[in-house]
C-alpha cells in the first residue's frame, strides 16, 4: 500500500529534546511522579511515545528505561509509533461479516491508501480491525474515534471518511 508512518519517521518532524524537556517541565516530572499518568500525558501531547521522551522520563523519574518499555508494551493504550488523529475500527464480527464488512474494509483501505495497522502519511487516520464493536444491530459497522457508523455500504463509508478530511485523502 502507500508509504506509512514507519517508512517516513525522518520526515515527520518528531519532537526534539528541547520540546520534550519543556513538556516534562510543564508536567513537573520527578521521581515522585505517577509513571502511567506521565506516559498518558506525554502521549496525549505528542500523539505517541518517541524513544527520546522515554529516555528523559527515565532520567527524571529514576525508573529504568527497560521498566518503562515493560509498562508501555503491556498496556495497549500506549504506542511508540505515531498514529493518526482519527482511529478507524472496522468490525470483523460475524454479523458484520455476513452483512458485508469485507467490502467496507476494502473501501476504507482504498480511500485511505493504507492497510490494517497503518497510519496515513499525513497522520490523519489509523486503521485497525476489531473482533467485534458490540453493535451487531448496526452491521456492518465501523467506529471513528468514539462515533459509531452502521448499516454501511462502500459508498456511504467513503463519504463518511471524506467528511473527516476529504482534501487530505489520497484519492481527493
C-alpha positions as CSV (number, residue, x, y, z in Angstrom):
1,X,0.0,0.0,0.0
2,X,1.1,3.6,0.5
3,X,4.2,4.7,2.4
4,X,3.3,4.6,6.1
5,X,4.4,6.5,9.1
6,X,7.0,3.8,9.9
7,X,8.6,4.4,6.5
8,X,8.7,8.2,7.0
9,X,9.8,8.7,10.6
10,X,12.5,11.1,9.4
11,X,10.1,13.4,7.6
12,X,7.5,13.6,10.5
13,X,9.3,16.3,12.4
14,X,9.5,14.2,15.6
15,X,9.8,16.3,18.7
16,X,13.3,17.4,19.6
17,X,14.9,17.2,23.0
18,X,14.1,20.8,23.9
19,X,10.4,20.2,23.1
20,X,10.4,17.0,25.2
21,X,12.2,18.8,28.1
22,X,9.8,21.7,28.0
23,X,6.8,19.3,28.1
24,X,8.2,17.3,31.0
25,X,9.0,20.6,32.8
26,X,5.3,21.6,32.4
27,X,4.2,18.2,33.8
28,X,6.7,18.6,36.7
29,X,8.0,15.1,36.2
30,X,10.1,13.9,39.1
31,X,10.9,10.7,41.0
32,X,7.5,11.2,42.8
33,X,5.5,11.2,39.5
34,X,3.0,8.6,38.6
35,X,4.6,6.8,35.7
36,X,1.4,5.8,33.9
37,X,0.0,9.3,34.3
38,X,3.2,10.8,32.9
39,X,3.2,8.4,29.9
40,X,-0.5,9.2,29.2
41,X,0.1,13.0,29.4
42,X,3.2,12.8,27.1
43,X,1.3,10.6,24.6
44,X,-1.7,13.0,24.7
45,X,0.7,15.9,23.9
46,X,2.9,14.2,21.3
47,X,0.5,11.6,19.9
48,X,2.8,8.8,20.7
49,X,5.8,8.0,22.9
50,X,9.0,8.6,21.0
51,X,12.2,7.0,22.4
52,X,13.8,10.4,23.4
53,X,10.8,11.1,25.6
54,X,11.1,7.7,27.3
55,X,14.8,8.3,27.9
56,X,14.1,11.7,29.5
57,X,11.2,10.3,31.6
58,X,13.6,7.6,32.8
59,X,16.2,10.1,33.7
60,X,13.8,12.3,35.6
61,X,11.9,9.6,37.4
62,X,14.7,7.3,38.1
63,X,12.7,4.4,36.6
64,X,14.9,2.2,34.4
65,X,14.2,2.5,30.6
66,X,13.6,-1.3,30.4
67,X,10.9,-1.0,33.1
68,X,9.2,1.9,31.2
69,X,9.3,-0.2,28.0
70,X,7.7,-3.1,30.0
71,X,4.9,-0.8,31.0
72,X,4.2,0.6,27.5
73,X,4.3,-2.8,25.9
74,X,2.0,-4.3,28.5
75,X,-0.8,-1.7,28.1
76,X,-2.4,-1.5,24.7
77,X,-3.1,2.3,25.2
78,X,0.5,3.2,24.6
79,X,2.2,3.4,21.2
80,X,5.8,4.1,20.2
81,X,5.0,5.0,16.6
82,X,2.8,7.9,15.5
83,X,-0.9,7.1,14.9
84,X,-3.4,9.1,13.1
85,X,-5.7,11.7,14.7
86,X,-8.7,9.5,13.9
87,X,-8.6,5.8,14.6
88,X,-10.9,3.8,12.3
89,X,-12.0,0.5,13.8
90,X,-13.6,-1.9,11.3
91,X,-15.7,-4.7,12.8
92,X,-15.0,-8.2,11.6
93,X,-17.5,-9.9,13.8
94,X,-20.0,-12.5,12.5
95,X,-22.9,-10.1,12.0
96,X,-20.8,-7.5,10.2
97,X,-19.1,-10.2,8.1
98,X,-22.4,-11.6,7.0
99,X,-23.7,-8.1,6.1
100,X,-20.7,-7.1,4.0
101,X,-17.9,-5.8,6.2
102,X,-15.3,-7.1,3.8
103,X,-16.4,-4.5,1.2
104,X,-16.5,-1.8,3.8
105,X,-12.9,-2.6,4.9
106,X,-11.8,-2.8,1.3
107,X,-13.2,0.7,0.7
108,X,-11.6,2.1,3.8
109,X,-8.2,0.7,2.6
110,X,-8.7,2.0,-0.9
111,X,-9.8,5.5,0.1
112,X,-7.0,6.0,2.7
113,X,-4.3,4.1,0.8
114,X,-3.3,2.1,3.9
115,X,-3.7,-1.4,5.3
116,X,-4.7,-2.6,8.7
117,X,-2.3,-1.4,11.4
118,X,-1.1,1.5,9.3
119,X,-1.3,5.3,9.6
120,X,-1.8,7.7,6.7
121,X,1.3,9.7,6.0
122,X,-0.5,12.9,6.9
123,X,-1.2,11.4,10.4
124,X,-5.0,11.9,9.9
125,X,-6.1,8.3,10.1
126,X,-5.0,5.0,11.7
127,X,-6.8,1.8,10.6
128,X,-7.4,-1.3,12.7
129,X,-9.8,-4.2,12.6
130,X,-11.5,-5.5,15.8
131,X,-13.2,-8.8,16.6
132,X,-16.5,-7.0,17.5
133,X,-17.7,-3.5,18.1
134,X,-20.7,-4.8,20.1
135,X,-23.1,-3.0,17.7
136,X,-24.4,-6.0,15.8
137,X,-27.7,-4.3,15.1
138,X,-25.7,-1.7,13.0
139,X,-23.9,-4.3,10.9
140,X,-21.8,-3.7,9.0
141,X,-20.3,-1.1,11.3
142,X,-17.1,0.9,11.9
143,X,-16.1,3.4,14.6
144,X,-14.1,6.6,14.0
145,X,-12.9,7.8,17.4
146,X,-15.9,7.3,19.7
147,X,-18.5,7.6,16.9
148,X,-20.3,4.5,15.6
149,X,-21.4,4.3,12.0
150,X,-23.6,1.5,10.9
151,X,-25.6,-0.2,8.1
152,X,-22.8,0.8,5.8
153,X,-22.3,0.4,2.2
154,X,-18.9,1.0,0.4
155,X,-20.3,4.3,-0.9
156,X,-21.5,5.5,2.5
157,X,-18.3,4.6,4.2
158,X,-16.3,6.6,1.6
159,X,-18.5,9.6,2.2
160,X,-18.0,9.3,6.0
161,X,-14.3,9.1,5.7
162,X,-14.1,12.1,3.4
163,X,-16.2,14.1,5.8
164,X,-13.2,13.8,8.3
165,X,-10.8,15.3,5.8
166,X,-11.7,14.8,2.2
167,X,-9.0,17.1,0.9
168,X,-6.4,15.1,2.8
169,X,-7.3,11.6,1.5
170,X,-5.2,10.2,-1.3
171,X,-8.0,10.0,-3.9
172,X,-9.2,13.5,-3.5
